């Protein structure tokens, strides 16, 4: 009986053990690590640079390990340009391991919606692709730099984005699906990390520095790395980083390391012009004092907490003022906050939100608690 049952089940197992339906031999593809998109040359619409990973051949053939290969082509659509690269490569490009897309600032100013379509529609690029805007004359020059760490520039940039977000709080890795959501949400505007070539004595390198600000899908300017950090405070996207503070705001001599941060934004729409109430709660460690005096013993933890609260209130406010006056771009999701919490009020505001955003008021409150000072000090100081 058991033998008969085994004979009956054996053919059925053939249909469940067929392997991966879209399996590919890796040797038949060029694995793409990163893409840069610029205005086209010679009458074409786009010039695309891709950084591919050439897998090593082992110990008998050098070089071993992943080696970057840069390919370039022109075309009138992104897909057309990618396929044109077959003229240079004997292998089809494979995009499932692509991590970053660097956009030209020229194309970003013209509008990024058209060039996002292929990345959203094609099966290979993942919706977790991270987008940046080049501050240089082209985006391609970013991928042509020699990495300082590792062997592939695209992966170095991706790692820098993650480290910057976690350790400094100054940049976020903005992914394709998040860009699509923002561009399709009325009242929201976009900011993307900016990347540039940094000259150094030992050879140029690449660094992520500040953000590009968008109004709808068009880039309208830049904010600094510190302004990007305080934007992240408003958006409740701080998972770590540092806050420099002190008695003299112009000369901070105390460094706090963020342990935890929580920001709540609530809207008050009475009286015609909305007021955004931004409530920041931060827990931090006392990381450094750049002073010949023992500031903890001199002024106490309470006073230093008040310095930090003032710093947050001032710098968050200054960042909102800058974006309101210079760019008229709601990168703080204020419109979305009103839409979600008070939909009836949003129905009245959304048609004229651009004008309303420039006039809206805000109030920033901050509460900072220092939990770790690496020493024992009375809360009141001397």
N, C-alpha and C positions, 0 to 999 in steps of 0.2 A: 504493500500500500504506500509506504513511504517513497519507494523508488518511482512508483507511478505518479505521485504528487510532485516529485522533483522534476520528472520529465515534462509535466504539464506547466510548471512554473518557469522552467528554463527559457522557453521562447519569449515569455512575457517580460523577463528581465532584460532582454535585448533592447526593448524600447525605453527603458529607464536608465541605462548605462551607456548613453551615446556620447557623453562628453559635452563640452561647451559648444553652443550652436554657432557662435561667431568667433571661434578660435582662429588665431593667426600665428604663423611662424614669425618670431621677432626679427629674424634675419631678412625678411622680405620687406621691412619697413624702415623708414627713418623716423625715429622717435623725436617729436618736437617738444622742446622745453619751454620756449618763449617766442612771442611774435611781436613785431613792431610794425606799426602802420603809419605811413607818410603819404603826402600828396604824390601822385604819379609823375613819372618822367616821360618825355617824348610823346606828350598828348594823352597819356593814360590817366585814369582817375586815381589809382592807388599804386603806391610802391610799398611792397611788403618785404620785411626782413624776418627770417625765421632762424632761430638757433636750435640746431638738432644735436642729439646726443649720439655720437658714434661709439658703439660698444667696443671695448678692447678685444684683442685677438688672443690674449693669454700670454704666458711667459715666453713662448717661442717667438712671438712677433711683437714688436714694439711699435707704438706705445700701447701699454695695457691700461685698463680702466676706461671710464667714459671720457671721450674727447669731444669738444664742441666743434660743430661744423656750421658755418653761417651761409645761408642761401638767400638770394634776392631775386625779385621778379616784379614786373609791372602788369597791371590789368585794369579792367573797368569795373569789376566787382571783386570782393574779397575771394570768393570761390574761384573765379577766373584766374586771379593772380596766383593762388595756391596751386592750382593745376598746372599753371605755366612753369612752375618750378621743376616739373618733370623733365624739362629741357636741360636742367643742370644736374638732377639727381636720377640715378638709375633705380631708385626705390620710391614708392608712394609714401607721402608724409602721413604720420600717424599722430593724432592730436589728443588722444585720451590722457596722456601724461604731461600735457602742456599746463604750465602753472601761472604764467603772467602774460598780459597783453599791454604793451606800451603804446600810447597814442601820441601822435604829433600834436603839438599845441595849435598848429594851423588848422588841422582837421577838427580838433576839439572846439575851436572858436566857430567853425562852420556848422557844427552839430553832429553828435555822435550816434543818433538813432539809426541812420541808414547803415552804418558799418557794424552795428551790433547784430543785425538780423541773421547773418550767416552763423555767428557763434551761438545764437539761440536756437536756430533751426536745425543745424547739422547734428548728426548723432554722436560724433566723436568728441568735440569740445565739451568739457563739463561745465555745469552751471556754477561751479565754484571757482572758475577762472578769476584771477585777481587783476584788476585794471589799474594802470597808472598813467600819468601824463608827463611827457618829457619837457623839461625846461630848456633843453638844447634846441638848436636849429632843426634837428631831425630826431625822430624816435629811434631810427635804426642805429645811430651812433652809440646808443646805450648798450645794445647787445653786442657791439663790436669791441667793447672794452675787455681787457683781460681781468678776470676775477682775482681778488686778493685772497679769497678763501675758496677752497674747493676747485673744481675745474669747469663749472658751467655757470655763466653769468646769470642766467634766468633763475636758477635755483638759489644763487646767492641773494638776489633781490627779493625773492619770495621769503627766504629765511630772515632777511633784514626787516621786512614788513612785520613779520610775526614777533620778532624780538623788540622792535620799536613799539608795538602795541602793548606787549606784556611788561617790558622793563622800563619804558620811558613814557608811555601813554600819549605819544605825539602823533602817531599815525595809525590808521586802521587798514586792514586788508579788506577792501571793498570788492565783493564778488559779483559775478555776472547777474545772478538772480536778484541780488539786492539793488543793483543798478536798474534793472528792468522794473522792479516794484516801485522804486522811487520815481522813475520817469513816468509811470502810469498812475501815480497818486497825486491828485490835484492839491496844490498847496505845499508840496514838498519840492525841494531842490537838492542837488547832488554836490558832494565834494569828493574828489579822488586824490589819492596820494600823488605827490610830485616827485620826480626822480631827475637827477642831474649828474653830470660828470664833475668830479672833484679833483683838481690838479694836486698832485703830491710829488715830493722830491723823488721817491722811488718809482714813480709811474702813476698815471691817472687811474682813478678808481671811480666807482659809482656810489652815490648815497641817496637815500630817500629823505627829502627835506621839504616840509610844508605840504600844503594841499592846493589843488586847483579847484576853484569855485565855479559852479555852473548855475545858470538861470535857465530852467527847463533843460534842454539837452545841449546848450551852447556854453562854452567856457567864457567867463567874464573877468577872471583875474586870479590872483594868488593870495593865500594867507600864509603866514609864517608857521614854523613848527610849533611855537608856543601858542599861537592863536588856534592852531589845529587841536592842540591838547585841551584848551579851554572850551572849544566846541564840543569835544568828546565828553567833557564834564557835563555840559548841558544835555547831551544825548544819552547820558548814563551809560557810556561805553568805556569807562575807565576800569581796567582790571589790575593796574599796577602803575609804576612810574614814580617820579619825584616831583616835589613841590618846593621851590625855593622861596624863602620868606625871611622876615627879619623886622627889626624896629624901623629901619629906613627902607621904604619900598624901592627906592632907586638903587640901593646897595644891599641886596639880601645876603646874609651871612649864615643862614641856617638852612639845612636840607632835610626835608621830611620824606620818608619813603612810604608810599601809599600801600596800606595793607588791604583796605576795603573801601569802596565808595558806593554810595547810593544817591541818585538824584531823582527827585520827583518834580514834575512840571505840571502846574494846574493853571487853567485860564479863567480869568474873570472878564466877561464881555459886556457888563453893564456900562451904560454911558456912551456907547458908540465905538470908542477906541479900546480894543482889548488890552488887558494887562496880563502878562505872563509871570506867574509866581514860581520861581526856581529855587528849590529847597535842596541843598547839598549836605549830605552827612558823610564825613570822611574819617576813617580810622587810620592812624599813621604811626610809624616808628621814627624816633629822633635819630637821624642817620649821621649828621655831621654838623659841627659848628666851626665856621671858618673865622676864628677869633682867638686872640691871646687870652681872653677872659673865659671863665666858665659861665656861659650864659644861662645854663639851666639853674645853677646855684644862685646867680645874680638876680634873675627876674622871675624864675619859677615856671613850671609847666603851664599854668593857667594863662600867663601873659603870652607865652609862645603860641599857645593854641589860638589866642585872639589875633596874633600877627597873621597866622595862617588863614584864619577866617576872613580877615580884611583882604589878604592877597587874593583869595578866591572870589570874593565879591567884586573887587576892583577889576581883576583881569578878565573874568567872565563878562562883566559889564562892558569893558572896553572892546572886547571881541565882538559882542553883539552890535555895539555902536558902529564899529568899522564895517561889518558886513551890511548892516542896514544902509549906511550912508554911501558907501562906495559901490556896492554890488547889487543891492535890492534883491537878494537871493535868500530864500528861507531854508538855509542848510541846517537849521535847528529843529525842524519838524514842528514848528509852532502851529502851522495850519492843520497838520494831521492831528495834533493834540486837541484842538478845538473841534475838529470833525468827529473824532471818536468820542469825546466826552459831552459835547453839546451840539449834536447834529442839526437841531433847528436853528441855532445861532449861526452855524457854518453855512447853512443854505442862504442866509442873508449876506454873509461876508465873502463867499468864495468868488463871486463875479469880479469884485474889486480888491481881491486879496493883495495884489502887488502894491497898490497904493496904501492899503491898510497896514501891510507889514512894515513899510517905511515909517509909519507913525506910531506903531504899537509901543506900549510902555512895558517895562519889566521891573521886577523886584527880585534881587538875589539875596537869599539868606544862606548862611553856611555855619555848620557846627563841626568842629574838628576835635577829635580826641586822640591824644598821644598815649599809646599803650605801652610802648617799649622805648625806654630812654637809655638802656644799657648801663644804668646806674641807679642809685636810690636817692631821690630828691624829694623834699617836701613840695606839695603842690603850690604853696605860696612863695617859695624862694626865701631869700634872706629878709 
